[in-house]
Amino acid sequence: MEHIEHLGIAVNSLEVSIPIYEKLLNTKCYKQEAVESEHVITAFFQTSNNKIELLQATSNESAIAKFIEKRGEGIHHVAYSVKDIQAEMERLRKEGFRLLNEQPKRGADNKLICFVHPKDTSGVLMELCQEISE
Ligand code: CMX
């Protein structure tokens, strides 16, 4: 496990929250990207060492829609950078953690990702992400 790659924040509306984060962080949103398999649109911000991802649901099936319905807007996940996602998944599986996908899947911003169940991680949804080298 390496550094924290980004924090994911669930929001009701990117249209509302992008300008708020542009003011807060004093930097422009550098990318918006839909992840259709997750039913979300994402928006990214980079400060010197930190990356923030805002996530808006595009359908009621989305984990983001369910999260906001239950808990309201707020921090949805903490993502950790890994060099070899398959190896990390295998390691965590052997340690008894519940992985929320069997295989790495394609996430936003050119990453392979896997989630670990928040009930196994002291209440914080954890994302592993490996840069896709193309
Ligand atoms: N962080 C912490 N706890 C969370 C959570 C989150 N993000 N999402 C759900 N939970 C909690 C719920 O509050 C609930 O707790 P209680 O039982 O104490 O009330 C429990 O986990 C079960 O949650 P649920 O609402 O019944 O929801 P589901 O079981 O349907 O799903 C989860 C929860 C985490 C398994 C599901 O959201 C999931 O598989 N997430 C991974 C995929 C994902 O989040 N995709 C969106 C982002 C994609 C991206 O970054 O591109």
py3Dmol code that shows the C-alpha trace and the ligand (Angstrom):
import py3Dmol

protein = """\
ATOM      1  CA  MET A   1       0.000   0.000   0.000  1.00  0.00           C
ATOM      2  CA  GLU A   2       1.408   3.405  -0.942  1.00  0.00           C
ATOM      3  CA  HIS A   3       0.147   6.968  -0.442  1.00  0.00           C
ATOM      4  CA  ILE A   4      -3.459   8.177  -0.327  1.00  0.00           C
ATOM      5  CA  GLU A   5      -4.259   8.672  -4.013  1.00  0.00           C
ATOM      6  CA  HIS A   6      -7.471  10.675  -3.527  1.00  0.00           C
ATOM      7  CA  LEU A   7     -10.457  11.342  -1.298  1.00  0.00           C
ATOM      8  CA  GLY A   8     -13.891  10.727  -2.796  1.00  0.00           C
ATOM      9  CA  ILE A   9     -16.700  13.084  -1.783  1.00  0.00           C
ATOM     10  CA  ALA A  10     -20.333  12.276  -2.582  1.00  0.00           C
ATOM     11  CA  VAL A  11     -22.287  15.317  -3.749  1.00  0.00           C
ATOM     12  CA  ASN A  12     -25.845  15.947  -4.904  1.00  0.00           C
ATOM     13  CA  SER A  13     -24.816  18.078  -7.842  1.00  0.00           C
ATOM     14  CA  LEU A  14     -21.503  18.665  -9.584  1.00  0.00           C
ATOM     15  CA  GLU A  15     -22.930  21.850 -11.017  1.00  0.00           C
ATOM     16  CA  VAL A  16     -23.272  23.191  -7.475  1.00  0.00           C
ATOM     17  CA  SER A  17     -20.184  21.621  -5.900  1.00  0.00           C
ATOM     18  CA  ILE A  18     -17.543  22.195  -8.612  1.00  0.00           C
ATOM     19  CA  PRO A  19     -17.602  26.000  -8.189  1.00  0.00           C
ATOM     20  CA  ILE A  20     -17.535  25.567  -4.395  1.00  0.00           C
ATOM     21  CA  TYR A  21     -14.397  23.364  -4.567  1.00  0.00           C
ATOM     22  CA  GLU A  22     -12.779  25.638  -7.155  1.00  0.00           C
ATOM     23  CA  LYS A  23     -13.112  28.464  -4.632  1.00  0.00           C
ATOM     24  CA  LEU A  24     -12.108  26.355  -1.630  1.00  0.00           C
ATOM     25  CA  LEU A  25      -9.008  24.856  -3.236  1.00  0.00           C
ATOM     26  CA  ASN A  26      -8.246  27.866  -5.413  1.00  0.00           C
ATOM     27  CA  THR A  27      -7.760  25.657  -8.462  1.00  0.00           C
ATOM     28  CA  LYS A  28      -9.869  24.669 -11.465  1.00  0.00           C
ATOM     29  CA  CYS A  29     -11.480  21.268 -11.852  1.00  0.00           C
ATOM     30  CA  TYR A  30      -9.076  19.524 -14.279  1.00  0.00           C
ATOM     31  CA  LYS A  31     -11.301  16.723 -15.475  1.00  0.00           C
ATOM     32  CA  GLN A  32     -14.899  15.503 -15.493  1.00  0.00           C
ATOM     33  CA  GLU A  33     -15.492  11.891 -16.379  1.00  0.00           C
ATOM     34  CA  ALA A  34     -18.490   9.554 -16.401  1.00  0.00           C
ATOM     35  CA  VAL A  35     -17.997   6.020 -15.055  1.00  0.00           C
ATOM     36  CA  GLU A  36     -20.993   4.295 -16.547  1.00  0.00           C
ATOM     37  CA  SER A  37     -20.508   0.967 -14.764  1.00  0.00           C
ATOM     38  CA  GLU A  38     -20.744   2.826 -11.405  1.00  0.00           C
ATOM     39  CA  HIS A  39     -23.547   5.185 -12.504  1.00  0.00           C
ATOM     40  CA  VAL A  40     -21.547   8.254 -11.522  1.00  0.00           C
ATOM     41  CA  ILE A  41     -20.015  11.381 -12.976  1.00  0.00           C
ATOM     42  CA  THR A  42     -16.801  12.474 -11.351  1.00  0.00           C
ATOM     43  CA  ALA A  43     -14.891  15.745 -11.147  1.00  0.00           C
ATOM     44  CA  PHE A  44     -11.228  15.998 -10.149  1.00  0.00           C
ATOM     45  CA  PHE A  45      -9.130  18.645  -8.438  1.00  0.00           C
ATOM     46  CA  GLN A  46      -5.403  18.582  -7.804  1.00  0.00           C
ATOM     47  CA  THR A  47      -3.606  20.641  -5.183  1.00  0.00           C
ATOM     48  CA  SER A  48       0.142  20.332  -4.625  1.00  0.00           C
ATOM     49  CA  ASN A  49       0.028  16.851  -3.084  1.00  0.00           C
ATOM     50  CA  ASN A  50      -3.642  16.032  -2.909  1.00  0.00           C
ATOM     51  CA  LYS A  51      -6.341  14.885  -5.241  1.00  0.00           C
ATOM     52  CA  ILE A  52     -10.056  15.284  -4.557  1.00  0.00           C
ATOM     53  CA  GLU A  53     -12.782  13.472  -6.496  1.00  0.00           C
ATOM     54  CA  LEU A  54     -16.376  14.695  -6.364  1.00  0.00           C
ATOM     55  CA  LEU A  55     -18.967  12.064  -7.266  1.00  0.00           C
ATOM     56  CA  GLN A  56     -22.524  12.643  -8.406  1.00  0.00           C
ATOM     57  CA  ALA A  57     -24.945   9.748  -8.987  1.00  0.00           C
ATOM     58  CA  THR A  58     -26.516   9.419 -12.434  1.00  0.00           C
ATOM     59  CA  SER A  59     -29.125   6.864 -11.367  1.00  0.00           C
ATOM     60  CA  ASN A  60     -30.826   5.599  -8.226  1.00  0.00           C
ATOM     61  CA  GLU A  61     -28.896   2.320  -8.608  1.00  0.00           C
ATOM     62  CA  SER A  62     -25.640   4.114  -7.916  1.00  0.00           C
ATOM     63  CA  ALA A  63     -23.810   3.495  -4.617  1.00  0.00           C
ATOM     64  CA  ILE A  64     -23.521   7.301  -4.415  1.00  0.00           C
ATOM     65  CA  ALA A  65     -27.317   7.763  -4.550  1.00  0.00           C
ATOM     66  CA  LYS A  66     -27.771   5.190  -1.749  1.00  0.00           C
ATOM     67  CA  PHE A  67     -25.000   6.754   0.317  1.00  0.00           C
ATOM     68  CA  ILE A  68     -26.464  10.276   0.043  1.00  0.00           C
ATOM     69  CA  GLU A  69     -29.970   9.032   0.806  1.00  0.00           C
ATOM     70  CA  LYS A  70     -28.720   7.414   4.022  1.00  0.00           C
ATOM     71  CA  ARG A  71     -26.005   9.803   5.184  1.00  0.00           C
ATOM     72  CA  GLY A  72     -26.195  12.977   3.090  1.00  0.00           C
ATOM     73  CA  GLU A  73     -23.278  14.517   1.217  1.00  0.00           C
ATOM     74  CA  GLY A  74     -19.790  13.867   2.583  1.00  0.00           C
ATOM     75  CA  ILE A  75     -16.626  11.777   2.408  1.00  0.00           C
ATOM     76  CA  HIS A  76     -17.500   8.580   0.582  1.00  0.00           C
ATOM     77  CA  HIS A  77     -14.153   6.781   0.269  1.00  0.00           C
ATOM     78  CA  VAL A  78     -10.415   6.978   0.801  1.00  0.00           C
ATOM     79  CA  ALA A  79      -8.393   5.669  -2.134  1.00  0.00           C
ATOM     80  CA  TYR A  80      -4.879   4.234  -1.736  1.00  0.00           C
ATOM     81  CA  SER A  81      -2.412   3.888  -4.528  1.00  0.00           C
ATOM     82  CA  VAL A  82      -1.010   0.382  -5.061  1.00  0.00           C
ATOM     83  CA  LYS A  83       1.657  -0.859  -7.463  1.00  0.00           C
ATOM     84  CA  ASP A  84       0.112  -4.274  -8.072  1.00  0.00           C
ATOM     85  CA  ILE A  85      -3.626  -4.342  -7.438  1.00  0.00           C
ATOM     86  CA  GLN A  86      -3.954  -8.104  -8.013  1.00  0.00           C
ATOM     87  CA  ALA A  87      -1.311  -8.795  -5.376  1.00  0.00           C
ATOM     88  CA  GLU A  88      -2.889  -6.358  -2.864  1.00  0.00           C
ATOM     89  CA  MET A  89      -6.333  -7.870  -3.450  1.00  0.00           C
ATOM     90  CA  GLU A  90      -4.937 -11.335  -2.852  1.00  0.00           C
ATOM     91  CA  ARG A  91      -3.134 -10.189   0.298  1.00  0.00           C
ATOM     92  CA  LEU A  92      -6.276  -8.521   1.738  1.00  0.00           C
ATOM     93  CA  ARG A  93      -8.474 -11.483   0.775  1.00  0.00           C
ATOM     94  CA  LYS A  94      -6.120 -13.817   2.641  1.00  0.00           C
ATOM     95  CA  GLU A  95      -6.293 -11.490   5.673  1.00  0.00           C
ATOM     96  CA  GLY A  96     -10.081 -11.975   5.639  1.00  0.00           C
ATOM     97  CA  PHE A  97     -11.226  -8.598   4.285  1.00  0.00           C
ATOM     98  CA  ARG A  98     -14.317  -8.584   2.056  1.00  0.00           C
ATOM     99  CA  LEU A  99     -13.513  -7.209  -1.374  1.00  0.00           C
ATOM    100  CA  LEU A 100     -16.457  -5.666  -3.203  1.00  0.00           C
ATOM    101  CA  ASN A 101     -15.273  -6.788  -6.612  1.00  0.00           C
ATOM    102  CA  GLU A 102     -13.685 -10.104  -7.522  1.00  0.00           C
ATOM    103  CA  GLN A 103     -11.481  -8.609 -10.219  1.00  0.00           C
ATOM    104  CA  PRO A 104     -10.030  -5.110 -10.575  1.00  0.00           C
ATOM    105  CA  LYS A 105     -12.374  -2.895 -12.569  1.00  0.00           C
ATOM    106  CA  ARG A 106     -11.816   0.215 -14.608  1.00  0.00           C
ATOM    107  CA  GLY A 107     -12.409   3.410 -12.615  1.00  0.00           C
ATOM    108  CA  ALA A 108     -12.092   7.099 -13.392  1.00  0.00           C
ATOM    109  CA  ASP A 109      -8.841   8.919 -14.156  1.00  0.00           C
ATOM    110  CA  ASN A 110      -7.094   5.982 -15.774  1.00  0.00           C
ATOM    111  CA  LYS A 111      -7.124   3.570 -12.841  1.00  0.00           C
ATOM    112  CA  LEU A 112      -7.827  -0.052 -12.074  1.00  0.00           C
ATOM    113  CA  ILE A 113      -9.800  -0.137  -8.842  1.00  0.00           C
ATOM    114  CA  CYS A 114     -11.173  -2.410  -6.139  1.00  0.00           C
ATOM    115  CA  PHE A 115     -13.241  -1.558  -3.036  1.00  0.00           C
ATOM    116  CA  VAL A 116     -12.998  -3.070   0.452  1.00  0.00           C
ATOM    117  CA  HIS A 117     -16.194  -3.332   2.516  1.00  0.00           C
ATOM    118  CA  PRO A 118     -16.554  -0.398   4.956  1.00  0.00           C
ATOM    119  CA  LYS A 119     -17.742  -2.770   7.695  1.00  0.00           C
ATOM    120  CA  ASP A 120     -14.253  -4.365   7.617  1.00  0.00           C
ATOM    121  CA  THR A 121     -12.337  -1.059   7.600  1.00  0.00           C
ATOM    122  CA  SER A 122     -13.605   0.771  10.700  1.00  0.00           C
ATOM    123  CA  GLY A 123     -16.419   2.412   8.740  1.00  0.00           C
ATOM    124  CA  VAL A 124     -14.498   4.021   5.866  1.00  0.00           C
ATOM    125  CA  LEU A 125     -14.946   2.613   2.368  1.00  0.00           C
ATOM    126  CA  MET A 126     -11.460   1.879   1.041  1.00  0.00           C
ATOM    127  CA  GLU A 127     -10.497   1.933  -2.624  1.00  0.00           C
ATOM    128  CA  LEU A 128      -7.324   0.432  -4.026  1.00  0.00           C
ATOM    129  CA  CYS A 129      -6.164   1.990  -7.253  1.00  0.00           C
ATOM    130  CA  GLN A 130      -3.418   1.177  -9.685  1.00  0.00           C
ATOM    131  CA  GLU A 131      -2.440   3.515 -12.501  1.00  0.00           C
ATOM    132  CA  ILE A 132      -3.054   1.996 -15.918  1.00  0.00           C
ATOM    133  CA  SER A 133       0.077   2.320 -17.987  1.00  0.00           C
ATOM    134  CA  GLU A 134      -0.851   2.766 -21.656  1.00  0.00           C
TER     135      GLU A 134
END
"""
ligand_1 = """\
51
CMX
N -18.643 4.507 3.648
C -18.906 3.982 4.878
N -19.999 3.192 5.131
C -20.821 2.955 4.094
C -20.590 3.444 2.804
C -19.443 4.268 2.593
N -19.165 4.788 1.412
N -21.574 3.039 1.984
C -22.403 2.290 2.735
N -21.936 2.232 4.000
C -22.533 1.528 5.132
C -24.011 1.860 5.276
O -24.201 3.043 6.028
C -24.523 0.633 5.987
O -24.243 0.708 7.348
P -25.351 0.366 8.447
O -25.733 -1.065 8.151
O -24.624 0.523 9.737
O -26.465 1.326 8.209
C -23.686 -0.490 5.393
O -22.494 0.136 4.878
C -24.397 -1.239 4.283
O -24.735 -0.261 3.346
P -26.072 -0.173 2.495
O -26.571 1.206 2.448
O -27.002 -1.286 2.883
O -25.541 -0.302 1.060
P -25.132 -1.547 0.285
O -24.923 -2.720 1.145
O -26.091 -1.666 -0.833
O -23.706 -1.102 -0.294
C -21.369 -0.894 -0.302
C -22.651 -0.584 0.461
C -20.219 -0.126 0.335
C -21.144 -2.388 -0.224
C -21.583 -0.435 -1.789
O -21.836 0.938 -1.808
C -20.407 -0.749 -2.680
O -20.267 -1.851 -3.176
N -19.513 0.256 -2.939
C -18.392 0.103 -3.839
C -18.638 0.762 -5.166
C -18.848 2.247 -5.053
O -18.902 2.810 -3.963
N -18.989 2.905 -6.222
C -19.185 4.340 -6.310
C -17.881 5.096 -6.499
C -17.205 4.707 -7.784
C -15.958 5.494 -8.136
O -15.196 5.963 -7.266
O -15.724 5.575 -9.360
"""
view = py3Dmol.view(width=600, height=400)
view.addModel(protein, "pdb")
view.setStyle({"model": 0}, {"cartoon": {"style": "trace"}})
view.addModel(ligand_1, "xyz")
view.setStyle({"model": 1}, {"stick": {}})
view.zoomTo()
view.show()
